[in-house]
């Protein structure tokens, strides 16, 4: 029988197309208890582990996999090139899943069975089947969330393609939003490009809005220009508003000019107010100068100028407070440098 690999399926001539779930059989998973295996991590992967805070500093500790879900992540900027997957089974069904840096220590109440050599692609295909699980009400279970994170940190095209498929095609909004985040956060420039395409192309405004956040956190060199385009062109006011906010959080030098231009042509009052709020999110000196420029521009609607004054009043910047004091006393506006 001749077999050809097509995407994530096998075409067996004379028989049938096997779904990705068939690949899961290649993992010799236990019926009960913990199993683990190690695979290569995506380039520049964070060394996920569990942490305690001591005197304001994060200290790595063993992850208690059987207990309540410990928060985990990378707190010290450490990277890893290998990830270890931990999966617990009960009567043949998975009930816990976690992917951590291979160097992260763990604690479990029972012995962990090491599966030995598992290919990164087989591991990714198995995880992909978990992302498609649904509870009775149609929402994604916690296992699915952990599977998406684990999938995102797996090296290789299979993991990338499966994650992209969830981000683009999953019927559940929460799935798409989370997959978009992981694409932008962990999958480098290809992931940033995929997230950007969803930011402009998804039919769901809530997903586009979330994608704007994800792209702002990505390594895309075009993140700022893409956010400006989104803020100027998206049909949904909520998306335009959030695009301005996340643009400001990138601290792009183009922010002030782009928002200033948008304020002159944006017809939605709420979007203009949100854009002015976005200016307040810039670094302190830039925020003060930008807000004063709006407040001083008598060609703008009075509500826009009032909004700028409001956000100046929320600032602790000396220059902002000096300006407001000068306005209240009727003096000339203080120069802001």
Secondary structure, DSSP 8 states (H G I E B T S, - for coil): --EEEETTEEEETTS-EE-THHHHTTS---SSEEEEEEEEEEEEEE--EEEEEETTEEEEE-EETTSS---EE-SS--EEEEEEEEEEEETTEEEEEEEEETT--EE-SS-EEEEEE--HHHHHHHHHHHHT---TTS---HHHHHHHHHHHHB-SHHHHHHHHHHHHH-S-HHHHHHHHHHHHHHSHHHHHHHHHHHHHH-S-HHHHHHHHHHHHTS--TTHHHHHHHHHHH-S-HHHHHHHHHHHHHHT-TTHHHHHHHHHHH---HHHHHHHHHHHTTS-HHHHHHHHHHHHH-TTS-HHHHHHHHHHHHH---HHHHHHHHHHHTT-------
